[in-house]
């Protein structure tokens, strides 16, 4: 489990967001993935 420290390459930040090393982990929700990708690629 991430929260019990068994997988040190994963972390959970103060907002409850799961990270793998320096990568944001997104659940298998296609609509959410598309929203995140659109926002990330349209930001300056």
N, C-alpha and C positions, 0 to 999 in steps of 0.2 A: 504494500500500500504506500501511496505517496506520502500521506500524512504521518505515517509511523517511521519514516526515514529509511525504509528498506531499499528504495530506489533513489539513490542520491542524485542521479542525473535529472530527476523530476523535482519540481518545487511548486509550492502554492504560495502566491503572494498575499498581501494584506486584504486584497479585494476578492480572494477566493479563486483567482485565475490560475490555471495549471500551465506550467511552462516545462518544456523539455530542453534542457540547457538554455539556449537563448531564443528558443522557438515557442510561440504561443500554440497551445493545444486547443483545437476547435472540435466540438462534438460532431458526430455524424448527422448533421442537420443541414441539408443542402441549402435551404433558404438563408440560414445563418452564415454558412460558409461564403455564399455569394455576396451577402451584405458586407462581411468583413473584408473580402478581397476587393470589392468595389471601393470601399472607403479607404483602404490601404493604398490602392493604386491611384486614387484621385487626390490624395493629399500632397501638398508641395514638399 
